[in-house]
Amino acid sequence: MVEIYSLEQMKMIRNQKRIERQKESAESGISTAVVCGQIVTIGDYDCNYHSWKHFVIAQIVRLGFQQYIALTGWDINELVEDLAGNDDPNADIWLNDAKDYFDAVEANY
């Protein structure tokens, strides 16, 4: 028997599958986030992004500063200063933005 799903059910199933794929990646040591509905990887040379800061910078470029600030609530001056800093590119400040706004899942090391 063929079941017909509503649009809401299809979205829920797709979201559950994405969450499961991200969980599997995390268990394999690969960090992930979601951009435009697609899972991207964060971590090293063979991933989509080298670090959480690299990921955040790419999202700022993709969205534009104003839209990123509207999404995250950053103060533009503070964001620019933190981006320009030589801190750890995998610092919690970048990971937290990725988790809060891009459904990031950190790898289980």
N, C-alpha and C positions, 0 to 999 in steps of 0.2 A: 504494500500500500504506500502510496506517495503522500508525504505530508507537505502542506503548503505553510510556509512561515510568513509571519507579518514582517514588515520592515523593521520594527522594533526588535523582534526575535532574532532576525538576521544580524542586526548590529550587536546584540548581546552575544551571540555565538561567535562572531568575528572578534569581539573584544576578549572573550574567554580564551580563544585560540591564541591571540596575541600575548595575553598574560602568561599562558602556558609556555609559549616559545621563549619569552623573556626569562621565565623561571629556569627553563632548561639551559639557556645560554649562561645564566648566572652560575648555575651548578657546574658548568663546564669552564668557568673562569673568565667569561666574557661579559663585560658591562654593556648595557643597551639603553636606548632611549627611543622615543617615537617622534618622527618628523613627517608631517603631512600624511599620517596614517601608515607610514612605513617604519619598520624597526631598523635602527642603525646601530653600529657597534662602536664602542669606545674603548681604547686601551693601548694598542701598540701599532707598529708599522703596517700590519695587514688589516687593521680595522678602518672603519670610515673616518674616525676621528682619533687623534693621538692621545687626547686628555679631555677632561671635563671642561677646562678653560677653552680649548680648541673648539669643542662642541658649542659652548655658549657664544663664542665669537662668531662662529658660522651662523648661529641663529639670529644674532644681532644683524649681521649682514643680510641674511635672508629676509628678515622682518623689517629692518630699518630701526634706527635708534629709538625713534618716538614710539613706534608700535611695541618694541621690546620693553621700554620703560612703562608704557601703559599696561602691558601684560603683567609685569613683575613688580611694579611699584618702586623700582630703584630711583634714587636721586641721580640725575644725569652726571653731576660732577663726581659723586662718589663712584659711580660705575666706571667712568673714564679713568679715575685715579687707580681703582683696583685692576682694571684691565692693563694699565700701563705698568703696574708693579711687577716685580720679579719674584712673586710668591710661587709656591708650589702649584703647578698647573692642574693638579688633582685635589686641590684644597676643597674643604667642605663648602666653602662659599659658592663654588661653581657646581659641585655635585648637588647641593640643595636646590639651586635654580633648576637644574636638569630634572630632579625628582619632582619638584613642585609644579613645574609647567610643561614638562615633556615626558612624563611617565617613565623616568629613568629607573633602571634597576641595576644596582651595583653588583659586580661579580662576587661570588663567594670564594675567597682565597683560602 
